[in-house]
Amino acid sequence: MTLYVGTSGWQYKSWRGVLYPAGCPMRLWLEEYTRHFDTVELNNAFYRLPTRENFEGWRSRLPEGFVVAVKASRYLTHIKRLRDPEEPVHRLMSHAAGLGPHLGPILLQLPPNLQADPPLLDACLACFPSGTRVAVEPRNDTWWTRETRDVLQARGAALCWADVQAHPVTPLWRTTDWGYLRLHEGRARPRPRYGAQALETWVDRIATTWSDADDVFTYFNNDSRGAAVKDAAAFARTAEKAGLTVTRTPAELAARS
């Protein structure tokens, strides 16, 4: 198993002095981030889809082997609400292709008020090019049905496992041969940190669900005060102690602080 560990985004002012040296200009934060991590989730693509040129610009700044997960534009998930997906999916993928070999999974985060419609989800997933890794994060409990699971399995899409306040808010279904986990908010102090027990529990869930041949992508979204980078580092050390193969994280931030 390769456990990819990173954060949801990298441009947070509160990370200055935590991950970024005080004198490091914001325009160089991506390069600084890639010195410490091998993957990131590009979540600002949700608010406004970057141009193909933006993606190509990031590609030129990334080291070999670095993986970027891309959160789909809210135009597809929240405005169109998965309806008429052909054009928005094509535009998303044609832009994101600018990342070249750095392009990783695509995340579809569904709006909380979008109730289950498995045929609608199926039609959307069918628009993605063959071989695209797509993770789906529903946020309405009506989705937790056998029909939803069947659609994800048939399309080779991952159910995005999600955590809020150190508890799963999704079923822990394995729907394909790779995994995707988002950790939004922990309960440890200082908030919104994750405690050691919560991290150990998630490592155990991953280790007992996927095999050594599988990839699992894990992103911390609790960005306040640098919590995400500290928790990502602590999570990576916990996973390594459990015998998992983990991508690079800043070892110096792994200790509780």
KOLSE-213979 format. One line per field, with one value per residue: z, x, y of N, C-alpha, C in turn; residue in one letter. Coordinates in steps of 0.05 Angstrom, whole numbers, plus 5000, padded with zeros to 4 digits. Layout:
REM KOLSE-213979
nz = [Z_...]
nx = [X_...]
ny = [Y_...]
caz = [Z_...]
cax = [X_...]
cay = [Y_...]
cz = [Z_...]
cx = [X_...]
cy = [Y_...]
aa = [a_...]
//
This chain:
REM KOLSE-213979
nz = [5000_4984_5021_5011_5038_5055_5052_5048_5004_5004_5014_5065_5111_5165_5168_5164_5195_5216_5175_5134_5128_5162_5129_5078_5016_4994_4941_4935_4965_4946_4925_4973_5002_4972_4986_5032_5029_4987_4962_4949_4959_4915_4933_4922_4871_4871_4881_4839_4776_4756_4700_4641_4632_4684_4710_4680_4694_4749_4742_4721_4766_4801_4834_4809_4812_4847_4869_4852_4877_4853_4870_4846_4808_4837_4803_4774_4817_4855_4830_4779_4801_4788_4743_4671_4658_4620_4593_4636_4661_4619_4612_4662_4663_4617_4630_4679_4658_4645_4686_4674_4686_4740_4756_4800_4836_4824_4862_4879_4915_4943_4951_5016_5015_4972_4956_4953_4889_4854_4797_4773_4793_4770_4715_4714_4731_4688_4649_4657_4633_4615_4664_4698_4764_4809_4867_4910_4953_4986_5023_5048_5084_5057_5016_5032_5012_4983_4928_4916_4931_4894_4845_4852_4856_4806_4771_4786_4823_4882_4947_4984_5046_5104_5159_5216_5273_5296_5283_5239_5184_5142_5112_5118_5067_5021_4955_4910_4883_4908_4957_4990_5036_5077_5128_5168_5216_5280_5351_5390_5433_5417_5388_5317_5324_5314_5358_5385_5391_5355_5306_5305_5302_5251_5219_5230_5208_5153_5144_5151_5111_5060_5013_5007_4956_4942_4932_4977_4990_5032_5063_5103_5126_5165_5170_5203_5241_5228_5240_5204_5177_5219_5240_5195_5191_5241_5233_5190_5215_5252_5218_5193_5236_5241_5199_5147_5080_5069_5041_5036_5093_5137_5183_5229_5249_5271_5325_5382_5391]
nx = [5017_5009_5006_4983_4994_4971_4950_4889_4896_4944_4953_4951_4949_4958_4995_5044_5106_5095_5094_5116_5173_5183_5203_5190_5163_5094_5087_5122_5104_5082_5127_5155_5119_5121_5171_5163_5118_5087_5040_4978_4913_4876_4836_4815_4798_4746_4717_4729_4742_4807_4845_4869_4920_4935_4938_4979_5020_5027_5043_5095_5122_5125_5155_5182_5138_5103_5035_4972_4909_4845_4793_4728_4695_4646_4607_4593_4577_4545_4516_4498_4484_4497_4468_4462_4518_4559_4587_4609_4642_4676_4702_4726_4763_4793_4819_4846_4880_4925_4960_4987_5028_5023_4970_4922_4871_4801_4757_4690_4651_4589_4531_4502_4446_4431_4395_4394_4406_4419_4419_4429_4480_4508_4504_4535_4586_4597_4614_4667_4734_4759_4794_4802_4810_4759_4732_4677_4641_4587_4539_4491_4448_4413_4439_4462_4455_4444_4440_4469_4520_4527_4529_4577_4614_4608_4625_4677_4691_4711_4683_4687_4714_4697_4713_4689_4699_4729_4700_4671_4632_4610_4592_4638_4653_4686_4694_4724_4790_4823_4832_4802_4807_4782_4796_4764_4757_4783_4778_4814_4857_4901_4839_4828_4853_4873_4872_4919_4895_4851_4877_4906_4863_4842_4885_4885_4836_4845_4888_4864_4828_4847_4895_4966_4978_4947_4928_4919_4891_4898_4875_4882_4837_4832_4852_4862_4907_4951_4939_4928_4976_5008_4978_4976_5030_5036_5000_5023_5070_5047_5023_5069_5093_5057_5071_5059_5069_5087_5078_5122_5125_5130_5175_5192_5147_5116_5111_5069_5044]
ny = [4976_5044_5101_5162_5224_5287_5356_5396_5440_5495_5548_5583_5633_5627_5587_5607_5609_5560_5518_5548_5588_5651_5691_5675_5688_5691_5675_5634_5593_5545_5517_5512_5480_5433_5415_5388_5355_5303_5305_5340_5367_5402_5447_5497_5498_5485_5532_5566_5545_5534_5558_5523_5540_5557_5507_5484_5519_5506_5454_5460_5474_5433_5378_5315_5260_5283_5288_5313_5320_5339_5380_5381_5432_5475_5488_5443_5408_5436_5478_5460_5412_5360_5351_5347_5334_5330_5374_5407_5367_5353_5403_5410_5366_5375_5422_5408_5370_5397_5389_5344_5287_5294_5295_5271_5238_5258_5297_5294_5332_5331_5373_5387_5388_5357_5305_5232_5206_5159_5142_5192_5205_5162_5174_5221_5202_5170_5205_5217_5209_5144_5108_5150_5169_5177_5205_5206_5247_5245_5284_5277_5238_5205_5180_5133_5076_5011_5016_5063_5047_5005_5034_5064_5022_4997_5037_5042_5081_5115_5115_5171_5171_5207_5249_5282_5317_5276_5230_5182_5205_5182_5119_5064_5042_5001_5012_5008_4994_5030_5083_5140_5192_5243_5288_5330_5359_5357_5337_5346_5386_5441_5461_5457_5405_5335_5280_5231_5180_5182_5187_5139_5103_5114_5099_5044_5029_5039_5004_4954_4952_4960_4931_4914_4928_4972_5042_5095_5157_5211_5269_5326_5373_5410_5467_5510_5549_5519_5467_5425_5411_5394_5352_5318_5304_5277_5235_5208_5189_5154_5117_5096_5070_5029_4998_5014_5040_5104_5169_5227_5270_5328_5312_5338_5363_5325_5313_5324_5389]
caz = [5000_4986_5034_5005_5060_5049_5063_5029_4998_5016_5017_5089_5124_5192_5166_5166_5221_5222_5152_5118_5143_5164_5106_5052_5003_4988_4914_4936_4984_4933_4925_5001_5009_4959_5000_5056_5022_4960_4950_4959_4948_4905_4939_4912_4845_4876_4880_4811_4761_4744_4671_4633_4636_4712_4716_4668_4711_4773_4734_4717_4792_4818_4830_4798_4830_4864_4861_4859_4875_4846_4878_4823_4810_4848_4780_4769_4839_4870_4813_4762_4818_4773_4718_4646_4667_4599_4588_4659_4666_4598_4618_4686_4656_4597_4645_4697_4643_4645_4707_4663_4703_4768_4762_4815_4837_4824_4884_4876_4941_4937_4971_5037_5009_4949_4965_4936_4862_4842_4768_4766_4798_4750_4690_4717_4731_4661_4632_4661_4616_4626_4679_4717_4792_4819_4893_4914_4981_4991_5050_5056_5093_5039_4997_5043_5004_4966_4900_4914_4932_4869_4825_4856_4849_4777_4757_4797_4839_4911_4966_5001_5074_5115_5188_5229_5302_5302_5279_5211_5177_5119_5116_5111_5045_5000_4930_4888_4892_4920_4976_4993_5063_5084_5157_5168_5242_5303_5377_5409_5437_5410_5366_5311_5322_5319_5379_5377_5388_5330_5283_5305_5293_5222_5207_5232_5188_5127_5142_5151_5089_5034_5013_5003_4928_4937_4940_4993_4991_5057_5064_5126_5118_5189_5164_5223_5258_5220_5250_5183_5172_5243_5241_5173_5199_5262_5221_5175_5234_5263_5197_5189_5259_5236_5177_5121_5064_5070_5027_5053_5108_5153_5208_5252_5259_5279_5354_5391_5399]
cax = [5000_5021_4988_4990_4985_4975_4930_4870_4906_4970_4956_4938_4967_4965_5016_5070_5118_5090_5106_5130_5190_5172_5211_5184_5140_5071_5089_5139_5094_5079_5153_5161_5101_5131_5195_5155_5097_5087_5013_4961_4886_4871_4808_4805_4786_4717_4705_4732_4759_4830_4849_4889_4946_4941_4946_5005_5039_5033_5058_5123_5134_5122_5176_5174_5124_5083_5008_4952_4881_4831_4765_4713_4683_4619_4588_4583_4565_4527_4499_4484_4475_4503_4452_4476_4546_4579_4603_4626_4662_4696_4718_4743_4784_4811_4836_4863_4900_4949_4979_5002_5030_5018_4942_4913_4841_4782_4738_4663_4638_4562_4519_4487_4417_4426_4387_4404_4396_4440_4421_4441_4508_4518_4507_4557_4611_4601_4625_4695_4750_4766_4818_4802_4802_4740_4722_4651_4636_4560_4536_4463_4446_4396_4456_4474_4439_4457_4441_4491_4544_4529_4538_4605_4630_4606_4641_4705_4694_4715_4668_4705_4710_4700_4713_4683_4702_4741_4681_4664_4606_4603_4598_4666_4651_4707_4679_4742_4816_4839_4816_4804_4798_4784_4793_4755_4758_4787_4767_4836_4866_4882_4821_4814_4872_4865_4888_4933_4877_4835_4895_4911_4839_4840_4906_4876_4814_4858_4905_4848_4809_4862_4918_4992_4979_4928_4935_4899_4897_4888_4879_4872_4824_4830_4875_4866_4931_4971_4932_4928_5003_5017_4964_4985_5056_5032_4986_5043_5087_5031_5020_5095_5096_5039_5082_5049_5087_5074_5093_5137_5113_5150_5179_5196_5121_5100_5107_5047_5052]
cay = [5000_5071_5119_5189_5241_5315_5374_5407_5467_5502_5577_5592_5652_5617_5567_5621_5603_5531_5504_5567_5607_5678_5708_5662_5702_5673_5664_5611_5574_5519_5504_5504_5458_5408_5406_5373_5336_5292_5307_5361_5368_5429_5451_5523_5493_5484_5559_5576_5526_5547_5555_5503_5553_5555_5480_5480_5533_5490_5430_5468_5480_5410_5357_5289_5243_5297_5282_5334_5314_5363_5382_5390_5458_5475_5491_5416_5394_5452_5494_5440_5390_5336_5349_5355_5335_5326_5397_5414_5347_5357_5427_5404_5348_5388_5441_5393_5355_5413_5379_5322_5264_5301_5294_5249_5235_5280_5295_5306_5336_5337_5392_5373_5386_5341_5278_5211_5201_5142_5144_5218_5202_5144_5189_5239_5187_5159_5225_5219_5191_5118_5108_5172_5162_5196_5200_5219_5253_5254_5295_5274_5210_5189_5166_5108_5054_4991_5026_5081_5031_4991_5053_5070_4998_4992_5057_5043_5105_5111_5131_5187_5170_5233_5251_5307_5315_5249_5208_5179_5215_5166_5091_5057_5024_4999_5009_5004_4985_5052_5097_5170_5200_5272_5293_5358_5373_5340_5346_5350_5414_5462_5455_5432_5383_5308_5267_5207_5157_5185_5181_5110_5089_5116_5082_5016_5026_5037_4979_4930_4953_4958_4913_4926_4937_4993_5069_5109_5186_5222_5298_5340_5398_5427_5484_5532_5551_5498_5440_5404_5402_5380_5326_5302_5293_5257_5213_5193_5174_5132_5097_5083_5051_5006_4983_5023_5056_5131_5190_5245_5292_5341_5296_5355_5372_5302_5313_5340_5416]
cz = [5000_4998_5028_5026_5054_5062_5040_5024_5012_5022_5041_5105_5152_5192_5166_5194_5230_5200_5136_5135_5142_5140_5079_5039_4994_4960_4913_4955_4971_4933_4953_5010_4997_4970_5023_5050_4993_4947_4963_4945_4940_4909_4929_4884_4847_4872_4852_4797_4749_4714_4666_4637_4666_4720_4704_4684_4736_4765_4732_4744_4810_4813_4820_4819_4847_4852_4871_4855_4870_4854_4855_4829_4821_4826_4774_4792_4853_4853_4794_4777_4803_4748_4694_4650_4645_4596_4612_4665_4645_4604_4642_4677_4635_4610_4662_4683_4641_4666_4696_4682_4733_4776_4776_4815_4834_4846_4876_4904_4936_4959_4992_5031_4983_4958_4944_4910_4848_4812_4759_4771_4778_4724_4691_4716_4703_4642_4635_4643_4630_4641_4699_4745_4802_4847_4897_4944_4984_5020_5058_5061_5075_5019_5007_5038_4987_4938_4896_4913_4905_4846_4828_4848_4819_4761_4767_4811_4868_4927_4983_5030_5085_5146_5197_5259_5311_5300_5249_5206_5151_5126_5107_5090_5029_4974_4906_4900_4901_4939_4978_5020_5067_5114_5161_5194_5265_5329_5397_5412_5429_5387_5341_5307_5325_5340_5369_5373_5363_5306_5282_5295_5263_5208_5208_5211_5160_5124_5140_5127_5062_5036_5007_4975_4922_4945_4956_4997_5016_5059_5089_5118_5142_5189_5186_5240_5252_5230_5229_5179_5195_5245_5219_5179_5221_5251_5205_5193_5246_5243_5192_5211_5255_5212_5149_5107_5060_5055_5047_5067_5126_5180_5232_5264_5270_5309_5361_5400_5399]
cx = [5017_5000_4998_4978_4992_4953_4912_4878_4932_4972_4940_4958_4976_4987_5044_5081_5113_5103_5124_5147_5179_5179_5204_5160_5119_5074_5107_5129_5090_5105_5161_5144_5112_5157_5188_5134_5100_5060_4998_4934_4881_4842_4797_4793_4755_4704_4707_4751_4783_4832_4868_4917_4954_4951_4974_5027_5046_5049_5088_5137_5135_5145_5165_5161_5104_5055_4989_4924_4866_4802_4749_4699_4654_4598_4576_4567_4543_4508_4483_4473_4475_4487_4468_4506_4567_4598_4621_4648_4684_4714_4737_4767_4803_4829_4856_4884_4926_4969_4996_5004_5025_4988_4935_4883_4826_4762_4712_4651_4609_4550_4503_4457_4411_4420_4395_4390_4417_4442_4434_4472_4521_4523_4530_4584_4617_4614_4656_4711_4757_4792_4820_4794_4784_4731_4697_4646_4607_4558_4506_4459_4429_4413_4465_4456_4455_4460_4464_4517_4549_4539_4568_4622_4630_4623_4670_4711_4696_4694_4689_4697_4714_4697_4706_4683_4709_4720_4675_4636_4596_4606_4626_4665_4677_4693_4698_4770_4835_4820_4821_4792_4802_4778_4788_4760_4762_4776_4789_4842_4894_4865_4831_4833_4859_4883_4900_4915_4860_4852_4901_4887_4836_4862_4897_4854_4826_4873_4888_4828_4823_4886_4944_4994_4962_4939_4912_4908_4883_4895_4866_4862_4820_4853_4881_4891_4951_4964_4935_4956_5014_5004_4972_5012_5053_5018_5005_5061_5072_5028_5046_5100_5079_5048_5073_5070_5073_5091_5104_5120_5134_5154_5181_5169_5104_5094_5084_5057_5028]
cy = [5025_5089_5148_5207_5270_5332_5384_5436_5472_5532_5587_5609_5642_5596_5581_5617_5574_5514_5522_5585_5635_5695_5697_5676_5682_5661_5639_5589_5546_5503_5495_5480_5432_5399_5387_5351_5327_5294_5330_5358_5397_5436_5478_5521_5491_5511_5571_5558_5541_5541_5532_5514_5553_5528_5475_5495_5518_5466_5437_5472_5456_5390_5331_5273_5256_5293_5303_5322_5340_5361_5394_5416_5455_5479_5464_5405_5410_5469_5476_5417_5364_5333_5359_5356_5336_5350_5405_5393_5349_5381_5423_5387_5360_5408_5427_5377_5370_5404_5356_5299_5269_5299_5268_5246_5261_5276_5309_5308_5346_5356_5377_5370_5371_5312_5257_5209_5184_5143_5170_5216_5184_5158_5209_5224_5175_5179_5228_5200_5165_5120_5131_5162_5184_5187_5217_5222_5263_5265_5296_5244_5193_5173_5139_5084_5035_5001_5045_5066_5016_5009_5059_5046_4994_5012_5059_5068_5099_5127_5145_5183_5198_5232_5279_5303_5287_5227_5206_5191_5203_5137_5085_5035_5024_4994_5006_4996_5007_5067_5126_5177_5229_5275_5323_5373_5354_5352_5351_5380_5417_5454_5469_5408_5356_5296_5241_5183_5158_5178_5151_5094_5091_5100_5053_5011_5023_5011_4954_4930_4949_4941_4928_4938_4962_5021_5081_5138_5197_5252_5309_5368_5417_5447_5504_5528_5528_5471_5419_5394_5386_5352_5307_5288_5271_5232_5195_5177_5150_5110_5082_5062_5026_4990_4991_5040_5083_5151_5210_5266_5304_5328_5314_5365_5349_5301_5331_5368_5434]
aa = [m_t_l_y_v_g_t_s_g_w_q_y_k_s_w_r_g_v_l_y_p_a_g_c_p_m_r_l_w_l_e_e_y_t_r_h_f_d_t_v_e_l_n_n_a_f_y_r_l_p_t_r_e_n_f_e_g_w_r_s_r_l_p_e_g_f_v_v_a_v_k_a_s_r_y_l_t_h_i_k_r_l_r_d_p_e_e_p_v_h_r_l_m_s_h_a_a_g_l_g_p_h_l_g_p_i_l_l_q_l_p_p_n_l_q_a_d_p_p_l_l_d_a_c_l_a_c_f_p_s_g_t_r_v_a_v_e_p_r_n_d_t_w_w_t_r_e_t_r_d_v_l_q_a_r_g_a_a_l_c_w_a_d_v_q_a_h_p_v_t_p_l_w_r_t_t_d_w_g_y_l_r_l_h_e_g_r_a_r_p_r_p_r_y_g_a_q_a_l_e_t_w_v_d_r_i_a_t_t_w_s_d_a_d_d_v_f_t_y_f_n_n_d_s_r_g_a_a_v_k_d_a_a_a_f_a_r_t_a_e_k_a_g_l_t_v_t_r_t_p_a_e_l_a_a_r_s]
//
